[in-house]
């Protein structure tokens, strides 16, 4: 995954809140519900955050996020 410092300025506090909710709930679907967003929207938020940081931030599994 390529690191892109230009994408830092597009990040918002909600991106960090998303990471917190994924950690608390262990589910992208539950995090989406908490943020009142769709699962595809938060999935894209996570991808944007990972792209900006240049590393995967959560481990994906068939049963959710680890």
C-alpha positions as CSV (number, residue, x, y, z in Angstrom):
1,X,0.0,0.0,0.0
2,X,1.5,3.3,-1.1
3,X,1.8,6.1,1.5
4,X,0.3,9.4,0.4
5,X,1.1,12.4,2.7
6,X,-1.2,14.6,0.5
7,X,-4.2,12.5,1.8
8,X,-3.6,13.5,5.4
9,X,-5.4,16.8,4.9
10,X,-8.5,14.9,3.8
11,X,-8.7,13.0,7.1
12,X,-11.2,14.1,9.7
13,X,-11.8,13.2,13.3
14,X,-14.6,10.8,12.2
15,X,-11.9,8.6,10.6
16,X,-10.3,8.2,14.1
17,X,-13.7,7.7,15.7
18,X,-14.3,4.9,13.1
19,X,-11.2,3.1,14.3
20,X,-12.3,3.4,17.9
21,X,-15.7,2.0,17.1
22,X,-14.3,-0.9,15.1
23,X,-12.1,-1.7,18.1
24,X,-15.1,-1.4,20.5
25,X,-17.6,-3.4,18.4
26,X,-15.4,-5.6,16.4
27,X,-17.7,-5.1,13.4
28,X,-17.7,-2.6,10.6
29,X,-21.5,-2.9,10.4
30,X,-21.9,-2.0,14.1
31,X,-19.5,0.9,13.7
32,X,-21.5,2.1,10.7
33,X,-24.7,2.0,12.7
34,X,-23.1,4.0,15.5
35,X,-22.0,6.6,13.0
36,X,-25.4,6.6,11.2
37,X,-23.7,5.7,7.9
38,X,-23.9,2.8,5.5
39,X,-21.4,-0.1,5.7
40,X,-20.0,0.8,2.3
41,X,-19.5,4.4,3.4
42,X,-17.5,3.4,6.5
43,X,-15.6,0.8,4.5
44,X,-14.5,3.6,2.1
45,X,-13.5,5.7,5.1
46,X,-11.3,2.9,6.4
47,X,-9.7,2.5,3.0
48,X,-9.0,6.2,2.8
49,X,-7.5,6.2,6.3
50,X,-5.3,3.2,5.5
51,X,-4.2,4.8,2.2
52,X,-3.2,8.0,3.9
53,X,-1.3,6.2,6.6
54,X,0.3,3.7,4.1
55,X,-0.5,0.6,6.2
56,X,-3.4,-1.7,6.9
57,X,-4.9,-0.6,10.2
58,X,-7.3,-3.5,10.9
59,X,-7.0,-7.2,10.1
60,X,-9.9,-8.4,8.0
61,X,-11.5,-11.7,8.5
62,X,-14.6,-13.5,7.2
63,X,-16.4,-12.8,10.4
64,X,-15.6,-9.1,10.6
65,X,-12.6,-7.1,11.6
66,X,-10.0,-8.1,14.1
